[in-house]
Structure formats: C-alpha cells, structure tokens
Amino acid sequence: MVRKYFGTDGIRGRANRVITPELALKVGQAAGLIFKNGDHRHRVLIGKDTRLSGYMIETALVAGFTSVGMDVLLTGPIPTPAVGMLVRSMRADLGVMISASHNPFDDNGIKLFGPDGYKLSDKVESEIEKLLESDLSKQLAKSDDLGRAKRIDGVQDRYIEFAKRTLPRALDLSGLRVVIDCANGAAYRVAPGALWELGADVISIGVDPDGFNINKDCGSTDLAAITRKVREMRADIGIALDGDADRVMIVDERGQVVDGDQLMAVIAESWQEDGRLQRPGIVATVMSNLGLERHLAGLGIELVRTPVGDRYVLEHMREHGYNIGGEPSGHIILSDYTTTGDGFVAALQVLAVVKRQDKPVSQLCHRFEPVPQVLKNVKYKTGKPLENERVRSAIASGEKRLGQAGRLIIRPSGTESVIRGMAEGDDKTLVEAVVDDVCEAVSQAAA
C-alpha cells in the first residue's frame, strides 16, 4: 500500500495546510478506534512541543479521540521520549506527540505511540490510513459514551526523575559547567532542571519559546549560538537538543562539534568496558560515517546499518537484541532506558563518561577521524527523479568510481520533496565529484 499520510516519523507537513484540524480530528478518530480493545475505559496521552499550531492540532485531536469514546490526558510541552515513557508508566492505550521535531515552527506533525511506548509499526499505520480514507460516522461513540479530556500536572517532574535514574546513583555532575540549548522547544523546562538537580553549573539558552522561535538560530540544527556561549562562559560542554528533544549534538570546551556518530562511539566503548552491551555491536543507518565503522571494528564492535530513520534502527535493535543505536543527526536510542530516541538521556550518558574519567570533552568525545563525507540535497516538485535513466546511470558510475574504498547513498527524504545525496571515501576530491555528478543528473531529471 502506498502511504499517503505517514512518512518515516509519523505524519508531518505545513501546519494548517497539510496538518489541518480536519486531518487531526480524523487521525484521533481512526487511531482511537484501532486502539480501543476491551471493555475498560480507554485513554490517550497527548504531549506537544512549543509551536503555535500545537494548540490547534491538540484541540482537534481531543475532539477526534473523545468522539470515539477515549479519555484524553493533556501534558503540555514535554519531550517526545517522555510521551513514550509516560504511555507505559500511566497505562495509557495510546500516546501522541504533536511535533515536527527539528523543522521550522510553521511545520508540525503527529507521532503515535502504542501502549508499549514504541512508535507504531508500518502495519498499524496502514490500518489507520485506511480508516482516514473511509466514512467513520457510523463508528462514533454514543452520546453517553463520549470521552473526557483533562490536563495533568507533574509530568515534567516524572520525566526529570526518569532521566536522572539513568545515571549511577552515586554519580553527580558537580564541578561541570554545562551550557544547554533547548531549541526553544519541548525540553525548555525539564533539561535545565534535571542538570541543576544533578549538581551541574547550568547555563541555559533556547528556553524562551514564543510559538515561533522553535529551532530558529538555535538547537541541534544550528550550533552557532551554543558554540559562542560555550566559549564565552568557558564551559566544559555544550548540549544542543532539537525541538522535541529526541536528538542531541554536543559541543566540546573548544567549540568543536561532536555529532551522533562520535556520541555512539563514546557510549558504546563505555558500555563495552562495563559489560553492558547486550551484543558486541550497535545499530546505525546508511548515513553513519565509514570512520565510525572502522573505529568500532578495531574494538571488536560491529556496526550494523539500516535505512535512514530512527524507527528502522529501533526495529532492528528489538529484533536482534542490540541496546545502542542511532544516527549522525543525534538520534540516539538506548533501549535499556527508552523506547525511542532521547537526546537528553544520551547526553547524560556522555556526561557520566566525562565525570568518571575526568578528562576534557575534546579528548573523550572525538574517538575517530571521519572520512571525507559530502551531503547534498536536490529539491523537486513532482515525479520520481530516481527512476530516471540518466540518474540511474550516474549512480552506477559513481558507485564504480568509489569502489570498495567508499560509499554512495542516494535516497528520497521521508519528510520533504528532496533527494538526498551522500558519498564518502578516503579521496575527498573524488567524493565531491561523484556527488556533484549525481545531483546534477537529479536536478535535470527534476526540472
């Protein structure tokens, strides 16, 4: 079945254009009907980030869920991983996060979690899509079976305590000066609060959301502000989250960026030393740097690759018993603790290594030299450029030129009308030429 609504991370698009009140209402009805099993009073927990459109989408979802007889618990702004945790903790039948993650404020999205705290499978999403295309009027609840909605307090405190418990009980962060950038997003209260409670000297930026400034000139997708602040305050480390706090990037005391690949290396090595790796390997995507793969291989740690998207990383982790996975963008999944990517919990694991080894972040968090990697995006309006014969020929030629010493990945984005091109290898000039040739072919095919 061709997916009309769901992408690689829920439903996402321009607020009030793609993500409309009508769509949100029907998503609430369709998801509610699928997850109403049994005679108990069913309930759904809804969290959101700080986008202006969150109010509109939240209200429409409430109408949809209550119209099929589900009670609704509204949390206000909390991180995406907190929704996964709270669904299980509070025995909800379904969880929803209203967020477009790292996208600008005028986008938004709907992410759905099952009662086990995990994002929905392709199969369940397909069932929801079928209902979205059908007439649900005859399946609505009777007047006396309608659901109720209420706002609940204390969920931020519950998440803070959960995050703190991922660290050894005797470990605190006293003596560390930490800059935290919350991207004016969902973690603007919980992340600084948790760091302070753990004893760190905390400098917070990106903690003044106004509905429009989420991810704007801040957060894990724009590190200029946190880099300046780390240098200005002579901090030991900078932690940059994105709008819904499911990804993280680190800045060391020199202002150098530490991406998700380096963070996975840090955590994997630490867990290997402690005997905590469930299997001698981690799960990453096709976008992780070849340098990470080589580095881990030297330590006896395998790197297994999946398609792009944290859901595919998690599916492989669950199926094959791995407990560390992630992406270069900073989605880090630590399944001992979480059911989805959690940028803040990943950052705490790195802080634990920094505290325990008492060395600068610049030494601890730069574990390998990445091989030259070039990323380019080509926008298109309609059609399928990757099926063009010239594009296929350019891809085949590029793969042949790189040979065994490099990799070429050309793929459509799961959230935008964009073709993403990536090549890496030891010869930077060759890598750049290969990506340029393929992207030029895509541009002509998309014209």
Backbone torsions as a table, in degrees:
resi	resn	phi	psi	omega
1	MET	NA	130.2	176.8
2	VAL	-73.7	128.5	-176.4
3	ARG	-83.2	119.8	-178.5
4	LYS	-91.9	-33.5	-173.0
5	TYR	-109.7	-46.4	-173.3
6	PHE	-84.4	135.7	172.1
7	GLY	-107.6	-149.0	-178.2
8	THR	-75.9	-15.3	-179.9
9	ASP	-144.1	68.7	179.5
10	GLY	78.5	-156.0	178.7
11	ILE	-102.6	129.2	-176.3
12	ARG	-144.1	146.4	177.7
13	GLY	171.7	-174.1	-178.2
14	ARG	-67.5	129.5	-178.8
15	ALA	-65.1	134.4	179.2
16	ASN	69.1	8.8	171.5
17	ARG	-121.3	-57.4	174.0
18	VAL	-95.1	-52.8	178.1
19	ILE	-88.6	86.4	-176.5
20	THR	-98.3	164.1	174.4
21	PRO	-58.0	-38.1	-179.6
22	GLU	-62.5	-43.0	179.3
23	LEU	-66.3	-45.2	-178.8
24	ALA	-61.0	-42.3	178.6
25	LEU	-59.7	-44.6	-177.1
26	LYS	-71.9	-32.4	173.9
27	VAL	-61.5	-42.8	177.4
28	GLY	-60.0	-43.0	179.4
29	GLN	-66.8	-47.8	-176.0
30	ALA	-65.1	-48.5	-179.9
31	ALA	-65.2	-39.0	178.9
32	GLY	-61.6	-42.4	-179.9
33	LEU	-64.3	-39.4	-178.3
34	ILE	-69.4	-35.0	-175.5
35	PHE	-97.1	9.6	171.9
36	LYS	-90.0	98.2	180.0
37	ASN	-128.7	122.2	-179.0
38	GLY	100.5	178.1	-175.4
39	ASP	-97.7	-2.3	-178.2
40	HIS	-72.6	166.0	176.5
41	ARG	-74.5	112.7	-174.5
42	HIS	-83.2	149.2	178.1
43	ARG	-146.4	151.0	179.9
44	VAL	-124.0	140.7	177.9
45	LEU	-105.7	129.4	-177.4
46	ILE	-120.4	120.6	171.9
47	GLY	-111.0	171.0	179.8
48	LYS	-157.5	166.0	170.8
49	ASP	-95.6	-153.6	-168.9
50	THR	-105.6	13.7	-179.3
51	ARG	-67.4	146.2	178.0
52	LEU	-55.4	-41.0	-176.3
53	SER	-70.2	-10.1	179.3
54	GLY	-60.0	-35.0	178.3
55	TYR	-61.7	-46.4	-178.7
56	MET	-63.2	-47.4	-176.5
57	ILE	-68.7	-40.2	178.1
58	GLU	-58.7	-46.4	-178.8
59	THR	-63.2	-41.2	179.8
60	ALA	-67.4	-40.0	177.2
61	LEU	-62.7	-41.0	178.2
62	VAL	-58.7	-44.6	178.9
63	ALA	-61.1	-41.6	-179.3
64	GLY	-65.7	-47.7	-178.2
65	PHE	-66.6	-44.5	-178.6
66	THR	-67.1	-28.7	-178.9
67	SER	-70.0	-18.9	175.9
68	VAL	-105.7	11.7	172.2
69	GLY	92.3	17.7	178.1
70	MET	-99.4	136.9	171.8
71	ASP	-78.4	149.6	-174.7
72	VAL	-122.3	131.9	173.8
73	LEU	-110.1	120.2	-176.8
74	LEU	-104.6	124.9	-175.0
75	THR	-98.4	-19.3	-167.7
76	GLY	76.4	-167.7	-175.7
77	PRO	-65.0	119.2	172.2
78	ILE	-146.7	157.9	178.7
79	PRO	-63.5	153.0	175.7
80	THR	-53.9	-47.6	179.9
81	PRO	-62.3	-24.3	176.4
82	ALA	-65.7	-34.0	177.0
83	VAL	-63.2	-46.3	177.8
84	GLY	-58.6	-39.8	179.5
85	MET	-69.4	-43.7	-175.4
86	LEU	-71.4	-32.7	177.7
87	VAL	-56.9	-45.0	178.3
88	ARG	-71.5	-45.6	-175.1
89	SER	-62.2	-36.9	-175.0
90	MET	-100.6	8.6	177.6
91	ARG	54.1	41.7	174.5
92	ALA	-78.4	157.7	179.1
93	ASP	-85.9	-16.7	-174.3
94	LEU	-162.6	148.5	175.3
95	GLY	-127.6	147.5	178.9
96	VAL	-133.2	134.7	170.0
97	MET	-117.4	124.7	177.3
98	ILE	-94.8	104.5	-176.2
99	SER	-168.7	149.9	168.5
100	ALA	-113.5	27.1	171.0
101	SER	56.2	-113.6	-174.4
102	HIS	-90.4	0.1	-178.3
103	ASN	-71.2	164.3	176.9
104	PRO	-63.2	169.3	-172.6
105	PHE	-62.6	-29.8	-173.9
106	ASP	-80.7	-4.1	167.3
107	ASP	-93.9	159.4	170.4
108	ASN	-155.6	175.4	-176.7
109	GLY	-159.5	170.3	179.5
110	ILE	-129.5	113.9	177.2
111	LYS	-108.3	133.9	-176.1
112	LEU	-114.1	139.0	179.2
113	PHE	-123.5	138.4	175.5
114	GLY	-78.1	177.0	-178.2
115	PRO	-64.6	-15.7	177.1
116	ASP	-86.8	-0.4	179.1
117	GLY	87.3	-0.9	-179.8
118	TYR	-96.6	150.9	174.3
119	LYS	-63.3	155.6	-172.8
120	LEU	-70.6	151.4	177.0
121	SER	-75.4	164.7	175.5
122	ASP	-57.8	-37.4	-178.0
123	LYS	-62.8	-46.4	-179.3
124	VAL	-68.2	-39.5	177.4
125	GLU	-61.6	-37.0	177.3
126	SER	-65.3	-37.6	176.9
127	GLU	-63.7	-40.2	178.0
128	ILE	-64.7	-41.7	179.8
129	GLU	-60.8	-39.4	178.3
130	LYS	-61.0	-42.3	179.0
131	LEU	-67.7	-34.3	178.9
132	LEU	-62.0	-27.4	-178.9
133	GLU	-91.8	2.9	-175.4
134	SER	-114.4	171.1	176.5
135	ASP	-87.4	114.9	-176.5
136	LEU	-99.5	5.0	-171.6
137	SER	-60.4	-32.7	-178.0
138	LYS	-81.3	-7.0	-179.0
139	GLN	-104.7	4.8	-179.3
140	LEU	-72.0	157.9	-177.5
141	ALA	-70.3	154.8	172.7
142	LYS	-69.4	163.0	-175.0
143	SER	-55.9	-38.1	-177.9
144	ASP	-87.7	2.9	178.7
145	ASP	-111.3	7.7	-179.5
146	LEU	-62.3	152.5	-179.8
147	GLY	-82.6	166.6	175.7
148	ARG	-114.4	158.6	177.9
149	ALA	-129.6	141.9	176.1
150	LYS	-152.7	151.2	175.2
151	ARG	-86.9	139.5	-178.2
152	ILE	-114.7	143.8	-179.1
153	ASP	-101.3	161.6	171.9
154	GLY	86.7	-0.6	-176.6
155	VAL	-70.0	-33.1	176.9
156	GLN	-62.5	-42.1	178.6
157	ASP	-64.4	-37.4	178.8
158	ARG	-64.1	-40.5	179.4
159	TYR	-68.7	-40.3	178.3
160	ILE	-58.1	-46.5	-179.7
161	GLU	-65.0	-39.6	176.8
162	PHE	-59.5	-48.2	-178.3
163	ALA	-62.7	-42.2	-179.7
164	LYS	-63.3	-33.4	-178.1
165	ARG	-72.3	-9.2	176.2
166	THR	-76.5	-10.2	177.6
167	LEU	-98.4	154.3	173.2
168	PRO	-56.9	142.3	-172.6
169	ARG	-58.9	-36.2	-176.0
170	ALA	-81.8	-6.5	-174.9
171	LEU	-89.6	131.4	170.8
172	ASP	-130.5	171.3	-173.7
173	LEU	-106.6	20.1	179.5
174	SER	-60.8	140.6	-178.5
175	GLY	92.1	-9.9	178.5
176	LEU	-100.1	128.8	173.5
177	ARG	-97.3	117.7	-171.5
178	VAL	-121.0	127.3	168.7
179	VAL	-95.4	126.2	178.7
180	ILE	-117.9	125.2	178.0
181	ASP	-110.5	112.2	-175.8
182	CYS	-95.5	9.4	173.8
183	ALA	60.2	23.1	-174.7
184	ASN	50.9	37.4	-173.5
185	GLY	-121.2	-151.6	-166.4
186	ALA	-66.5	-23.1	-176.3
187	ALA	-98.0	15.0	-170.9
188	TYR	-64.5	-19.4	175.5
189	ARG	-100.7	-46.1	-168.9
190	VAL	-72.7	-39.2	-174.7
191	ALA	-67.8	-50.5	177.3
192	PRO	-61.8	-37.6	-179.7
193	GLY	-63.2	-43.3	-179.8
194	ALA	-66.0	-42.6	179.6
195	LEU	-62.7	-41.1	179.3
196	TRP	-64.9	-43.4	179.8
197	GLU	-63.6	-27.2	178.6
198	LEU	-83.1	-1.1	173.3
199	GLY	101.4	0.9	-178.3
200	ALA	-75.1	155.8	167.9
201	ASP	-86.0	108.7	-166.8
202	VAL	-105.7	128.7	170.3
203	ILE	-116.1	118.4	-173.6
204	SER	-106.1	135.1	169.4
205	ILE	-132.8	164.9	-177.9
206	GLY	64.8	36.8	-177.6
207	VAL	-123.1	27.6	179.8
208	ASP	-128.4	64.8	-176.9
209	PRO	-66.9	141.1	176.9
210	ASP	-127.9	12.0	-179.0
211	GLY	94.2	-21.6	-176.3
212	PHE	-115.7	-20.5	-168.8
213	ASN	-100.0	11.5	177.3
214	ILE	-62.0	129.8	-179.3
215	ASN	63.6	8.2	-177.3
216	LYS	-88.5	113.4	179.4
217	ASP	56.0	33.1	-178.3
218	CYS	-162.9	176.8	175.0
219	GLY	79.3	-172.3	-172.0
220	SER	-71.3	-13.1	179.0
221	THR	-98.5	-4.8	176.1
222	ASP	-146.4	96.9	-169.2
223	LEU	-94.3	6.9	-177.7
224	ALA	-62.4	-42.8	-176.2
225	ALA	-66.5	-44.7	-177.9
226	ILE	-71.6	-32.5	176.8
227	THR	-62.7	-44.3	177.6
228	ARG	-61.9	-43.7	-176.1
229	LYS	-66.8	-39.9	178.3
230	VAL	-60.0	-44.2	179.9
231	ARG	-69.0	-42.6	-178.9
232	GLU	-61.3	-43.4	-175.7
233	MET	-91.6	0.3	-177.1
234	ARG	51.3	47.4	-177.6
235	ALA	-77.4	160.1	177.5
236	ASP	-79.6	-28.9	-175.2
237	ILE	-161.8	150.5	171.7
238	GLY	-119.0	136.9	179.4
239	ILE	-119.9	118.8	-178.5
240	ALA	-115.0	116.2	176.2
241	LEU	-96.0	167.7	172.8
242	ASP	-101.5	-173.4	-170.1
243	GLY	-58.7	-31.5	178.5
244	ASP	-114.0	8.3	171.9
245	ALA	64.8	25.9	174.8
246	ASP	-95.9	2.0	174.6
247	ARG	-139.5	160.6	-175.1
248	VAL	-148.2	146.1	167.6
249	MET	-127.8	150.6	-178.3
250	ILE	-114.4	146.0	171.5
251	VAL	-120.4	128.0	-178.6
252	ASP	-81.3	178.7	-173.4
253	GLU	-65.9	-15.5	177.2
254	ARG	-92.4	-4.6	-178.1
255	GLY	89.6	13.1	179.0
256	GLN	-90.1	141.8	-175.2
257	VAL	-82.2	138.8	174.7
258	VAL	-116.0	114.1	-175.7
259	ASP	-90.3	-175.6	-175.8
260	GLY	-63.5	-32.6	178.4
261	ASP	-63.3	-45.6	178.9
262	GLN	-64.3	-39.1	-179.9
263	LEU	-64.6	-40.1	177.1
264	MET	-63.1	-37.1	178.2
265	ALA	-64.3	-43.5	179.2
266	VAL	-59.7	-50.2	-176.1
267	ILE	-68.2	-42.3	-178.8
268	ALA	-62.1	-43.9	179.1
269	GLU	-64.4	-41.6	179.3
270	SER	-63.2	-45.0	-179.2
271	TRP	-69.9	-31.9	175.7
272	GLN	-63.7	-43.9	179.4
273	GLU	-62.9	-34.6	-178.7
274	ASP	-87.5	-0.9	-179.0
275	GLY	71.6	29.4	-175.1
276	ARG	-102.0	-7.3	177.1
277	LEU	-71.7	122.3	179.7
278	GLN	-67.6	-32.5	173.6
279	ARG	-135.6	154.0	-178.7
280	PRO	-76.5	61.8	-178.8
281	GLY	-174.3	170.7	174.2
282	ILE	-132.6	164.7	179.7
283	VAL	-112.3	127.2	177.5
284	ALA	-133.3	-177.5	-179.8
285	THR	-104.4	176.7	178.1
286	VAL	-63.8	-12.5	-177.9
287	MET	-89.4	-11.2	179.4
288	SER	-66.8	144.2	-172.4
289	ASN	-66.8	143.1	177.8
290	LEU	-60.3	-27.8	177.7
291	GLY	-63.0	-35.9	176.6
292	LEU	-64.3	-45.1	-179.0
293	GLU	-60.2	-44.1	-179.9
294	ARG	-66.4	-41.8	-178.9
295	HIS	-62.4	-48.0	-178.9
296	LEU	-66.1	-36.6	179.6
297	ALA	-60.0	-36.0	178.1
298	GLY	-67.2	-17.5	178.5
299	LEU	-101.5	3.6	-178.0
300	GLY	78.8	21.9	179.5
301	ILE	-112.2	122.4	-178.9
302	GLU	-80.7	145.2	171.4
303	LEU	-111.9	117.0	179.5
304	VAL	-102.3	132.8	-175.5
305	ARG	-106.4	145.3	176.0
306	THR	-128.4	172.1	170.2
307	PRO	-60.4	163.6	-179.2
308	VAL	-66.3	137.8	179.4
309	GLY	127.3	127.5	-176.5
310	ASP	-64.4	-23.4	178.8
311	ARG	-65.3	-36.3	179.9
312	TYR	-74.1	-35.3	173.9
313	VAL	-60.3	-48.3	-177.4
314	LEU	-65.1	-40.5	179.3
315	GLU	-59.3	-42.4	-179.9
316	HIS	-69.2	-38.8	177.5
317	MET	-59.6	-47.0	-177.6
318	ARG	-67.1	-40.1	-176.4
319	GLU	-70.4	-33.0	-171.8
320	HIS	-116.1	3.3	170.8
321	GLY	83.0	26.4	174.4
322	TYR	-89.4	150.5	179.0
323	ASN	-119.9	7.9	171.1
324	ILE	-132.9	132.9	175.8
325	GLY	-156.7	165.8	178.2
326	GLY	169.4	-171.4	-176.2
327	GLU	-134.0	157.8	177.8
328	PRO	-58.9	-28.3	-179.2
329	SER	-68.2	-8.8	177.3
330	GLY	105.2	3.9	168.2
331	HIS	-69.7	110.3	178.2
332	ILE	-120.2	123.5	-179.5
333	ILE	-110.0	119.3	177.4
334	LEU	-116.4	94.4	-167.4
335	SER	-72.0	-9.1	171.2
336	ASP	-63.9	-25.0	-174.6
337	TYR	-118.2	-38.6	-167.1
338	THR	-128.0	161.9	178.2
339	THR	-103.9	2.4	179.4
340	THR	-155.8	177.6	177.6
341	GLY	-62.0	136.1	179.0
342	ASP	-135.8	101.4	-176.7
343	GLY	-62.7	-38.0	-176.6
344	PHE	-72.4	-43.6	178.4
345	VAL	-62.8	-38.7	176.4
346	ALA	-61.9	-42.0	179.0
347	ALA	-62.5	-38.2	178.8
348	LEU	-63.7	-37.0	177.5
349	GLN	-63.8	-38.2	177.0
350	VAL	-67.3	-42.8	178.0
351	LEU	-60.9	-34.2	177.8
352	ALA	-63.4	-40.4	177.6
353	VAL	-65.8	-42.8	179.0
354	VAL	-60.5	-44.9	-178.2
355	LYS	-67.9	-42.9	-176.2
356	ARG	-68.6	-39.8	-176.6
357	GLN	-90.9	-15.3	175.4
358	ASP	52.7	49.1	176.4
359	LYS	-128.3	158.3	179.1
360	PRO	-61.9	148.8	179.2
361	VAL	-59.9	-33.5	180.0
362	SER	-61.8	-27.9	176.4
363	GLN	-85.3	-41.9	-172.6
364	LEU	-77.6	-30.1	-169.2
365	CYS	-108.6	10.1	173.0
366	HIS	-118.1	81.0	-170.3
367	ARG	-83.9	-21.8	-177.5
368	PHE	-152.7	160.3	175.0
369	GLU	-91.8	116.5	178.9
370	PRO	-63.7	143.7	172.2
371	VAL	-75.0	154.0	179.6
372	PRO	-53.3	128.9	-178.3
373	GLN	-135.4	132.0	-178.5
374	VAL	-119.4	128.8	178.3
375	LEU	-118.7	133.3	175.5
376	LYS	-141.3	146.5	177.5
377	ASN	-116.6	141.0	175.8
378	VAL	-125.0	120.4	179.9
379	LYS	-81.2	149.3	174.1
380	TYR	-144.6	158.8	-176.7
381	LYS	-98.3	-49.0	-177.8
382	THR	-142.1	172.3	175.4
383	GLY	84.8	-172.5	179.9
384	LYS	-130.0	84.8	-174.9
385	PRO	-57.3	-29.9	-176.3
386	LEU	-71.3	-11.6	177.3
387	GLU	-90.7	-3.2	179.1
388	ASN	-68.9	137.5	-175.8
389	GLU	-63.1	-38.3	179.7
390	ARG	-66.4	-38.1	178.7
391	VAL	-65.5	-45.1	178.6
392	ARG	-59.1	-40.4	-179.4
393	SER	-66.1	-40.4	179.8
394	ALA	-65.6	-37.8	178.6
395	ILE	-65.8	-45.1	180.0
396	ALA	-62.1	-41.4	178.8
397	SER	-64.7	-41.6	179.8
398	GLY	-63.8	-41.5	179.0
399	GLU	-63.4	-38.6	179.9
400	LYS	-67.4	-39.9	-179.2
401	ARG	-67.3	-36.9	179.8
402	LEU	-74.6	-34.8	178.5
403	GLY	61.6	-147.0	-177.2
404	GLN	-79.3	-11.1	-175.4
405	ALA	-90.9	5.9	-179.1
406	GLY	-159.3	-178.0	-179.6
407	ARG	-140.6	147.8	175.3
408	LEU	-128.4	125.3	179.2
409	ILE	-126.0	118.3	174.9
410	ILE	-121.2	122.3	-173.3
411	ARG	-150.8	152.8	172.9
412	PRO	-79.7	144.2	174.7
413	SER	-66.5	147.6	177.2
414	GLY	-87.2	-6.8	-175.9
415	THR	-126.7	-10.5	-177.7
416	GLU	-138.9	163.0	174.7
417	SER	-83.7	71.7	-173.5
418	VAL	-141.1	138.6	169.2
419	ILE	-98.5	125.7	-178.4
420	ARG	-103.0	127.9	179.0
421	GLY	-115.3	133.3	177.5
422	MET	-140.2	134.1	172.1
423	ALA	-137.5	148.7	177.1
424	GLU	-147.1	155.2	179.3
425	GLY	172.9	175.1	-176.1
426	ASP	-73.1	-24.4	-179.1
427	ASP	-99.4	101.8	-175.2
428	LYS	-62.7	-40.3	-179.2
429	THR	-61.4	-43.3	178.4
430	LEU	-65.0	-42.4	-179.7
431	VAL	-59.2	-47.0	179.7
432	GLU	-61.9	-41.8	-178.5
433	ALA	-64.8	-40.3	-179.5
434	VAL	-64.3	-46.2	-179.8
435	VAL	-65.2	-42.1	179.2
436	ASP	-59.3	-44.2	-178.0
437	ASP	-64.3	-43.6	-178.9
438	VAL	-68.2	-44.1	-179.3
439	CYS	-66.0	-32.3	175.6
440	GLU	-65.0	-41.8	177.7
441	ALA	-64.1	-39.9	178.1
442	VAL	-64.8	-42.7	-179.6
443	SER	-59.3	-43.3	-179.7
444	GLN	-68.6	-36.6	179.2
445	ALA	-69.5	-29.8	-176.9
446	ALA	-88.4	-8.9	-176.4
447	ALA	-68.2	NA	NA
